[in-house]
Amino acid sequence: MKKKNPYVNGVEADENKKPLNEVFSELDEILESMETEDSLEKTFEMYKKGVSLLKEASLSIDKIEKQVKVLDEDGILS
């Protein structure tokens, strides 16, 4: 049985990562919940989740940006 390559075009595959649109939707939901939450403890937990999502989104964007930079003139990843 052939093992699946964890790298695609030199970038580690993110099979367990959420798509960016889902991450941003979840961030919007967290922000809305934080605005109406009275409990400081719950708000802080939401804040920590939001920071984690932002890090995930940032890593995804960085990887996409690196891929775009290696596009050659024909629009093909090299």
MIFIMAR-212716 format. One record per residue: y, x, z of N, C-alpha, C in turn; residue number from 1. Coordinates in steps of 0.1 Angstrom, whole numbers, padded with zeros to 4 digits. Each point is the difference from the previous one (the first is absolute). Example, Ala and Ser with C-alpha at 12.3 -4.5 7.8 and 13.67 -1.06 7.14 Angstrom:
<site><n_v>-0057</n_v><n_u>0132</n_u><n_w>0078</n_w><ca_v>0012</ca_v><ca_u>-0009</ca_u><ca_w>0000</ca_w><c_v>0012</c_v><c_u>0009</c_u><c_w>0000</c_w><rose>1</rose></site>
<site><n_v>0011</n_v><n_u>-0004</n_u><n_w>-0007</n_w><ca_v>0011</ca_v><ca_u>0009</ca_u><ca_w>0000</ca_w><c_v>0011</c_v><c_u>-0008</c_u><c_w>0008</c_w><rose>2</rose></site>
// end
This chain:
<site><n_v>-0012</n_v><n_u>0008</n_u><n_w>0000</n_w><ca_v>0012</ca_v><ca_u>-0008</ca_u><ca_w>0000</ca_w><c_v>0012</c_v><c_u>0009</c_u><c_w>0000</c_w><rose>1</rose></site>
<site><n_v>0010</n_v><n_u>-0003</n_u><n_w>-0009</n_w><ca_v>0012</ca_v><ca_u>0008</ca_u><ca_w>-0002</ca_w><c_v>0010</c_v><c_u>-0004</c_u><c_w>0011</c_w><rose>2</rose></site>
<site><n_v>0006</n_v><n_u>0010</n_u><n_w>0007</n_w><ca_v>0011</ca_v><ca_u>-0003</ca_u><ca_w>0009</ca_w><c_v>0013</c_v><c_u>-0003</c_u><c_w>-0007</c_w><rose>3</rose></site>
<site><n_v>0007</n_v><n_u>-0009</n_u><n_w>0005</n_w><ca_v>0013</ca_v><ca_u>-0004</ca_u><ca_w>-0006</ca_w><c_v>0010</c_v><c_u>0011</c_u><c_w>0004</c_w><rose>4</rose></site>
<site><n_v>0008</n_v><n_u>0005</n_u><n_w>-0010</n_w><ca_v>0010</ca_v><ca_u>0010</ca_u><ca_w>0002</ca_w><c_v>0012</c_v><c_u>-0006</c_u><c_w>0008</c_w><rose>5</rose></site>
<site><n_v>0003</n_v><n_u>0005</n_u><n_w>0012</n_w><ca_v>0011</ca_v><ca_u>-0005</ca_u><ca_w>0007</ca_w><c_v>0014</c_v><c_u>0003</c_u><c_w>-0005</c_w><rose>6</rose></site>
<site><n_v>0000</n_v><n_u>0008</n_u><n_w>-0011</n_w><ca_v>0013</ca_v><ca_u>0004</ca_u><ca_w>-0006</ca_w><c_v>0001</c_v><c_u>-0005</c_u><c_w>-0015</c_w><rose>7</rose></site>
<site><n_v>0011</n_v><n_u>-0005</n_u><n_w>-0003</n_w><ca_v>0003</ca_v><ca_u>-0005</ca_u><ca_w>-0013</ca_w><c_v>0013</c_v><c_u>0008</c_u><c_w>-0005</c_w><rose>8</rose></site>
<site><n_v>-0002</n_v><n_u>0007</n_u><n_w>-0011</n_w><ca_v>0012</ca_v><ca_u>0008</ca_u><ca_w>-0005</ca_w><c_v>0006</c_v><c_u>0009</c_u><c_w>0011</c_w><rose>9</rose></site>
<site><n_v>-0009</n_v><n_u>0006</n_u><n_w>0008</n_w><ca_v>0004</ca_v><ca_u>0009</ca_u><ca_w>0010</ca_w><c_v>0007</c_v><c_u>-0006</c_u><c_w>0012</c_w><rose>10</rose></site>
<site><n_v>0000</n_v><n_u>-0013</n_u><n_w>0001</n_w><ca_v>0005</ca_v><ca_u>-0008</ca_u><ca_w>0011</ca_w><c_v>-0011</c_v><c_u>-0007</c_u><c_w>0007</c_w><rose>11</rose></site>
<site><n_v>0000</n_v><n_u>0001</n_u><n_w>0013</n_w><ca_v>-0011</ca_v><ca_u>-0007</ca_u><ca_w>0008</ca_w><c_v>0001</c_v><c_u>-0015</c_u><c_w>-0002</c_w><rose>12</rose></site>
<site><n_v>-0011</n_v><n_u>-0006</n_u><n_w>-0003</n_w><ca_v>-0001</ca_v><ca_u>-0015</ca_u><ca_w>-0003</ca_w><c_v>0003</c_v><c_u>-0007</c_u><c_w>0013</c_w><rose>13</rose></site>
<site><n_v>0007</n_v><n_u>-0011</n_u><n_w>0000</n_w><ca_v>0003</ca_v><ca_u>-0008</ca_u><ca_w>0012</ca_w><c_v>-0007</c_v><c_u>-0014</c_u><c_w>-0001</c_w><rose>14</rose></site>
<site><n_v>-0013</n_v><n_u>0000</n_u><n_w>0001</n_w><ca_v>-0007</ca_v><ca_u>-0012</ca_u><ca_w>-0002</ca_w><c_v>0002</c_v><c_u>-0010</c_u><c_w>0012</c_w><rose>15</rose></site>
<site><n_v>0003</n_v><n_u>0005</n_u><n_w>0011</n_w><ca_v>0002</ca_v><ca_u>-0008</ca_u><ca_w>0012</ca_w><c_v>0015</c_v><c_u>-0004</c_u><c_w>0002</c_w><rose>16</rose></site>
<site><n_v>0009</n_v><n_u>0005</n_u><n_w>-0008</n_w><ca_v>0014</ca_v><ca_u>-0002</ca_u><ca_w>0002</ca_w><c_v>0004</c_v><c_u>-0013</c_u><c_w>-0007</c_w><rose>17</rose></site>
<site><n_v>0009</n_v><n_u>-0007</n_u><n_w>0006</n_w><ca_v>0005</ca_v><ca_u>-0013</ca_u><ca_w>-0006</ca_w><c_v>0010</c_v><c_u>0003</c_u><c_w>-0011</c_w><rose>18</rose></site>
<site><n_v>0000</n_v><n_u>-0009</n_u><n_w>-0010</n_w><ca_v>0011</ca_v><ca_u>0002</ca_u><ca_w>-0010</ca_w><c_v>0014</c_v><c_u>-0001</c_u><c_w>0006</c_w><rose>19</rose></site>
<site><n_v>0009</n_v><n_u>0007</n_u><n_w>-0007</n_w><ca_v>0014</ca_v><ca_u>0001</ca_u><ca_w>0006</ca_w><c_v>0006</c_v><c_u>-0014</c_u><c_w>0002</c_w><rose>20</rose></site>
<site><n_v>-0003</n_v><n_u>-0009</n_u><n_w>-0010</n_w><ca_v>0006</ca_v><ca_u>-0013</ca_u><ca_w>0002</ca_w><c_v>-0005</c_v><c_u>-0007</c_u><c_w>0012</c_w><rose>21</rose></site>
<site><n_v>-0012</n_v><n_u>0002</n_u><n_w>0004</n_w><ca_v>-0006</ca_v><ca_u>-0006</ca_u><ca_w>0012</ca_w><c_v>0007</c_v><c_u>0007</c_u><c_w>0013</c_w><rose>22</rose></site>
<site><n_v>0002</n_v><n_u>0013</n_u><n_w>-0001</n_w><ca_v>0006</ca_v><ca_u>0007</ca_u><ca_w>0011</ca_w><c_v>0014</c_v><c_u>-0005</c_u><c_w>0002</c_w><rose>23</rose></site>
<site><n_v>0008</n_v><n_u>-0002</n_u><n_w>-0011</n_w><ca_v>0013</ca_v><ca_u>-0005</ca_u><ca_w>0002</ca_w><c_v>0001</c_v><c_u>-0014</c_u><c_w>0005</c_w><rose>24</rose></site>
<site><n_v>-0010</n_v><n_u>-0008</n_u><n_w>-0005</n_w><ca_v>0000</ca_v><ca_u>-0014</ca_u><ca_w>0005</ca_w><c_v>-0003</c_v><c_u>-0001</c_u><c_w>0015</c_w><rose>25</rose></site>
<site><n_v>-0009</n_v><n_u>0009</n_u><n_w>0004</n_w><ca_v>-0003</ca_v><ca_u>0000</ca_u><ca_w>0015</ca_w><c_v>0012</c_v><c_u>0005</c_u><c_w>0008</c_w><rose>26</rose></site>
<site><n_v>0007</n_v><n_u>0010</n_u><n_w>-0006</n_w><ca_v>0012</ca_v><ca_u>0005</ca_u><ca_w>0007</ca_w><c_v>0010</c_v><c_u>-0011</c_u><c_w>0001</c_w><rose>27</rose></site>
<site><n_v>0002</n_v><n_u>-0008</n_u><n_w>-0010</n_w><ca_v>0009</ca_v><ca_u>-0012</ca_u><ca_w>0001</ca_w><c_v>-0004</c_v><c_u>-0010</c_u><c_w>0011</c_w><rose>28</rose></site>
<site><n_v>-0013</n_v><n_u>-0002</n_u><n_w>0000</n_w><ca_v>-0005</ca_v><ca_u>-0009</ca_u><ca_w>0011</ca_w><c_v>0003</c_v><c_u>0005</c_u><c_w>0014</c_w><rose>29</rose></site>
<site><n_v>-0003</n_v><n_u>0013</n_u><n_w>0001</n_w><ca_v>0003</ca_v><ca_u>0006</ca_u><ca_w>0013</ca_w><c_v>0014</c_v><c_u>-0001</c_u><c_w>0004</c_w><rose>30</rose></site>
<site><n_v>0009</n_v><n_u>0003</n_u><n_w>-0009</n_w><ca_v>0015</ca_v><ca_u>-0001</ca_u><ca_w>0003</ca_w><c_v>0004</c_v><c_u>-0014</c_u><c_w>0004</c_w><rose>31</rose></site>
<site><n_v>-0005</n_v><n_u>-0010</n_u><n_w>-0007</n_w><ca_v>0003</ca_v><ca_u>-0014</ca_u><ca_w>0003</ca_w><c_v>-0005</c_v><c_u>-0003</c_u><c_w>0014</c_w><rose>32</rose></site>
<site><n_v>-0012</n_v><n_u>0004</n_u><n_w>0003</n_w><ca_v>-0006</ca_v><ca_u>-0002</ca_u><ca_w>0014</ca_w><c_v>0008</c_v><c_u>0007</c_u><c_w>0011</c_w><rose>33</rose></site>
<site><n_v>0004</n_v><n_u>0012</n_u><n_w>-0003</n_w><ca_v>0008</ca_v><ca_u>0008</ca_u><ca_w>0010</ca_w><c_v>0013</c_v><c_u>-0007</c_u><c_w>0003</c_w><rose>34</rose></site>
<site><n_v>0006</n_v><n_u>-0007</n_u><n_w>-0010</n_w><ca_v>0013</ca_v><ca_u>-0006</ca_u><ca_w>0002</ca_w><c_v>-0001</c_v><c_u>-0012</c_u><c_w>0010</c_w><rose>35</rose></site>
<site><n_v>-0012</n_v><n_u>-0006</n_u><n_w>0001</n_w><ca_v>-0001</ca_v><ca_u>-0012</ca_u><ca_w>0009</ca_w><c_v>-0008</c_v><c_u>0003</c_u><c_w>0012</c_w><rose>36</rose></site>
<site><n_v>-0006</n_v><n_u>0012</n_u><n_w>0002</n_w><ca_v>-0008</ca_v><ca_u>0003</ca_u><ca_w>0011</ca_w><c_v>0008</c_v><c_u>0003</c_u><c_w>0012</c_w><rose>37</rose></site>
<site><n_v>-0004</n_v><n_u>-0006</n_u><n_w>0012</n_w><ca_v>0007</ca_v><ca_u>0002</ca_u><ca_w>0012</ca_w><c_v>-0006</c_v><c_u>0012</c_u><c_w>0009</c_w><rose>38</rose></site>
<site><n_v>-0013</n_v><n_u>0002</n_u><n_w>-0002</n_w><ca_v>-0007</ca_v><ca_u>0010</ca_u><ca_w>0008</ca_w><c_v>0003</c_v><c_u>0014</c_u><c_w>-0006</c_w><rose>39</rose></site>
<site><n_v>0006</n_v><n_u>0009</n_u><n_w>0009</n_w><ca_v>0002</ca_v><ca_u>0014</ca_u><ca_w>-0004</ca_w><c_v>-0013</c_v><c_u>0007</c_u><c_w>-0004</c_w><rose>40</rose></site>
<site><n_v>-0010</n_v><n_u>-0003</n_u><n_w>0008</n_w><ca_v>-0013</ca_v><ca_u>0007</ca_u><ca_w>-0003</ca_w><c_v>-0006</c_v><c_u>-0004</c_u><c_w>-0014</c_w><rose>41</rose></site>
<site><n_v>0001</n_v><n_u>-0013</n_u><n_w>-0003</n_w><ca_v>-0005</ca_v><ca_u>-0004</ca_u><ca_w>-0013</ca_w><c_v>0009</c_v><c_u>0005</c_u><c_w>-0011</c_w><rose>42</rose></site>
<site><n_v>0013</n_v><n_u>0001</n_u><n_w>0002</n_w><ca_v>0009</ca_v><ca_u>0005</ca_u><ca_w>-0010</ca_w><c_v>-0003</c_v><c_u>0015</c_u><c_w>-0002</c_w><rose>43</rose></site>
<site><n_v>-0003</n_v><n_u>0007</n_u><n_w>0010</n_w><ca_v>-0003</ca_v><ca_u>0014</ca_u><ca_w>-0001</ca_w><c_v>-0013</c_v><c_u>0003</c_u><c_w>-0008</c_w><rose>44</rose></site>
<site><n_v>-0010</n_v><n_u>-0009</n_u><n_w>0003</n_w><ca_v>-0012</ca_v><ca_u>0001</ca_u><ca_w>-0008</ca_w><c_v>0002</c_v><c_u>-0003</c_u><c_w>-0015</c_w><rose>45</rose></site>
<site><n_v>0009</n_v><n_u>-0010</n_u><n_w>-0003</n_w><ca_v>0003</ca_v><ca_u>-0003</ca_u><ca_w>-0014</ca_w><c_v>0007</c_v><c_u>0012</c_u><c_w>-0006</c_w><rose>46</rose></site>
<site><n_v>0009</n_v><n_u>0006</n_u><n_w>0008</n_w><ca_v>0008</ca_v><ca_u>0012</ca_u><ca_w>-0005</ca_w><c_v>-0010</c_v><c_u>0011</c_u><c_w>-0004</c_w><rose>47</rose></site>
<site><n_v>-0010</n_v><n_u>0003</n_u><n_w>0009</n_w><ca_v>-0009</ca_v><ca_u>0011</ca_u><ca_w>-0003</ca_w><c_v>-0009</c_v><c_u>-0003</c_u><c_w>-0012</c_w><rose>48</rose></site>
<site><n_v>-0003</n_v><n_u>-0013</n_u><n_w>-0002</n_w><ca_v>-0008</ca_v><ca_u>-0004</ca_u><ca_w>-0012</ca_w><c_v>0009</c_v><c_u>0002</c_u><c_w>-0012</c_w><rose>49</rose></site>
<site><n_v>0013</n_v><n_u>-0003</n_u><n_w>0001</n_w><ca_v>0009</ca_v><ca_u>0001</ca_u><ca_w>-0011</ca_w><c_v>0002</c_v><c_u>0015</c_u><c_w>-0004</c_w><rose>50</rose></site>
<site><n_v>0001</n_v><n_u>0009</n_u><n_w>0010</n_w><ca_v>0001</ca_v><ca_u>0014</ca_u><ca_w>-0003</ca_w><c_v>-0012</c_v><c_u>0005</c_u><c_w>-0007</c_w><rose>51</rose></site>
<site><n_v>-0012</n_v><n_u>-0004</n_u><n_w>0004</n_w><ca_v>-0012</ca_v><ca_u>0004</ca_u><ca_w>-0006</ca_w><c_v>-0001</c_v><c_u>-0005</c_u><c_w>-0014</c_w><rose>52</rose></site>
<site><n_v>0004</n_v><n_u>-0012</n_u><n_w>-0003</n_w><ca_v>0001</ca_v><ca_u>-0005</ca_u><ca_w>-0014</ca_w><c_v>0010</c_v><c_u>0008</c_u><c_w>-0008</c_w><rose>53</rose></site>
<site><n_v>0011</n_v><n_u>0003</n_u><n_w>0005</n_w><ca_v>0010</ca_v><ca_u>0008</ca_u><ca_w>-0007</ca_w><c_v>-0006</c_v><c_u>0014</c_u><c_w>-0004</c_w><rose>54</rose></site>
<site><n_v>-0007</n_v><n_u>0006</n_u><n_w>0009</n_w><ca_v>-0006</ca_v><ca_u>0013</ca_u><ca_w>-0003</ca_w><c_v>-0011</c_v><c_u>-0002</c_u><c_w>-0011</c_w><rose>55</rose></site>
<site><n_v>-0007</n_v><n_u>-0010</n_u><n_w>0000</n_w><ca_v>-0010</ca_v><ca_u>-0003</ca_u><ca_w>-0010</ca_w><c_v>0007</c_v><c_u>-0002</c_u><c_w>-0014</c_w><rose>56</rose></site>
<site><n_v>0010</n_v><n_u>-0008</n_u><n_w>0000</n_w><ca_v>0008</ca_v><ca_u>-0002</ca_u><ca_w>-0012</ca_w><c_v>0006</c_v><c_u>0013</c_u><c_w>-0005</c_w><rose>57</rose></site>
<site><n_v>0005</n_v><n_u>0008</n_u><n_w>0009</n_w><ca_v>0006</ca_v><ca_u>0012</ca_u><ca_w>-0004</ca_w><c_v>-0010</c_v><c_u>0010</c_u><c_w>-0007</c_w><rose>58</rose></site>
<site><n_v>-0012</n_v><n_u>0001</n_u><n_w>0006</n_w><ca_v>-0010</ca_v><ca_u>0008</ca_u><ca_w>-0006</ca_w><c_v>-0004</c_v><c_u>-0005</c_u><c_w>-0013</c_w><rose>59</rose></site>
<site><n_v>-0001</n_v><n_u>-0013</n_u><n_w>-0002</n_w><ca_v>-0004</ca_v><ca_u>-0005</ca_u><ca_w>-0013</ca_w><c_v>0011</c_v><c_u>0002</c_u><c_w>-0010</c_w><rose>60</rose></site>
<site><n_v>0012</n_v><n_u>-0001</n_u><n_w>0003</n_w><ca_v>0011</ca_v><ca_u>0002</ca_u><ca_w>-0009</ca_w><c_v>0001</c_v><c_u>0015</c_u><c_w>-0004</c_w><rose>61</rose></site>
<site><n_v>-0002</n_v><n_u>0009</n_u><n_w>0010</n_w><ca_v>-0001</ca_v><ca_u>0014</ca_u><ca_w>-0003</ca_w><c_v>-0010</c_v><c_u>0004</c_u><c_w>-0010</c_w><rose>62</rose></site>
<site><n_v>-0012</n_v><n_u>-0006</n_u><n_w>0002</n_w><ca_v>-0011</ca_v><ca_u>0003</ca_u><ca_w>-0009</ca_w><c_v>0003</c_v><c_u>-0005</c_u><c_w>-0014</c_w><rose>63</rose></site>
<site><n_v>0006</n_v><n_u>-0012</n_u><n_w>-0001</n_w><ca_v>0003</ca_v><ca_u>-0005</ca_u><ca_w>-0013</ca_w><c_v>0011</c_v><c_u>0008</c_u><c_w>-0007</c_w><rose>64</rose></site>
<site><n_v>0010</n_v><n_u>0005</n_u><n_w>0008</n_w><ca_v>0010</ca_v><ca_u>0008</ca_u><ca_w>-0005</ca_w><c_v>-0005</c_v><c_u>0013</c_u><c_w>-0005</c_w><rose>65</rose></site>
<site><n_v>-0010</n_v><n_u>0006</n_u><n_w>0007</n_w><ca_v>-0006</ca_v><ca_u>0013</ca_u><ca_w>-0005</ca_w><c_v>-0008</c_v><c_u>-0003</c_u><c_w>-0013</c_w><rose>66</rose></site>
<site><n_v>-0006</n_v><n_u>-0011</n_u><n_w>-0002</n_w><ca_v>-0007</ca_v><ca_u>-0003</ca_u><ca_w>-0012</ca_w><c_v>0010</c_v><c_u>-0002</c_u><c_w>-0012</c_w><rose>67</rose></site>
<site><n_v>0011</n_v><n_u>-0006</n_u><n_w>0003</n_w><ca_v>0010</ca_v><ca_u>-0002</ca_u><ca_w>-0010</ca_w><c_v>0006</c_v><c_u>0014</c_u><c_w>-0005</c_w><rose>68</rose></site>
<site><n_v>0001</n_v><n_u>0009</n_u><n_w>0009</n_w><ca_v>0006</ca_v><ca_u>0013</ca_u><ca_w>-0003</ca_w><c_v>-0010</c_v><c_u>0008</c_u><c_w>-0009</c_w><rose>69</rose></site>
<site><n_v>-0013</n_v><n_u>-0003</n_u><n_w>0000</n_w><ca_v>-0009</ca_v><ca_u>0008</ca_u><ca_w>-0008</ca_w><c_v>-0002</c_v><c_u>-0007</c_u><c_w>-0013</c_w><rose>70</rose></site>
<site><n_v>0006</n_v><n_u>-0011</n_u><n_w>-0003</n_w><ca_v>-0001</ca_v><ca_u>-0006</ca_u><ca_w>-0013</ca_w><c_v>0005</c_v><c_u>0009</c_u><c_w>-0011</c_w><rose>71</rose></site>
<site><n_v>-0007</n_v><n_u>0002</n_u><n_w>-0010</n_w><ca_v>0005</ca_v><ca_u>0008</ca_u><ca_w>-0011</ca_w><c_v>0009</c_v><c_u>-0008</c_u><c_w>-0010</c_w><rose>72</rose></site>
<site><n_v>0004</n_v><n_u>0006</n_u><n_w>-0010</n_w><ca_v>0010</ca_v><ca_u>-0007</ca_u><ca_w>-0009</ca_w><c_v>-0007</c_v><c_u>-0012</c_u><c_w>-0007</c_w><rose>73</rose></site>
<site><n_v>-0013</n_v><n_u>0000</n_u><n_w>-0001</n_w><ca_v>-0007</ca_v><ca_u>-0012</ca_u><ca_w>-0006</ca_w><c_v>-0003</c_v><c_u>-0011</c_u><c_w>0009</c_w><rose>74</rose></site>
<site><n_v>0004</n_v><n_u>0002</n_u><n_w>0013</n_w><ca_v>-0003</ca_v><ca_u>-0010</ca_u><ca_w>0010</ca_w><c_v>-0014</c_v><c_u>0000</c_u><c_w>0005</c_w><rose>75</rose></site>
<site><n_v>-0007</n_v><n_u>0011</n_u><n_w>-0001</n_w><ca_v>-0013</ca_v><ca_u>0001</ca_u><ca_w>0005</ca_w><c_v>0000</c_v><c_u>0010</c_u><c_w>0012</c_w><rose>76</rose></site>
<site><n_v>-0007</n_v><n_u>-0004</n_u><n_w>0011</n_w><ca_v>-0002</ca_v><ca_u>0009</ca_u><ca_w>0011</ca_w><c_v>-0007</c_v><c_u>0012</c_u><c_w>-0004</c_w><rose>77</rose></site>
<site><n_v>0006</n_v><n_u>0012</n_u><n_w>0004</n_w><ca_v>-0007</ca_v><ca_u>0012</ca_u><ca_w>-0003</ca_w><c_v>-0008</c_v><c_u>0006</c_u><c_w>0012</c_w><rose>78</rose></site>
// end
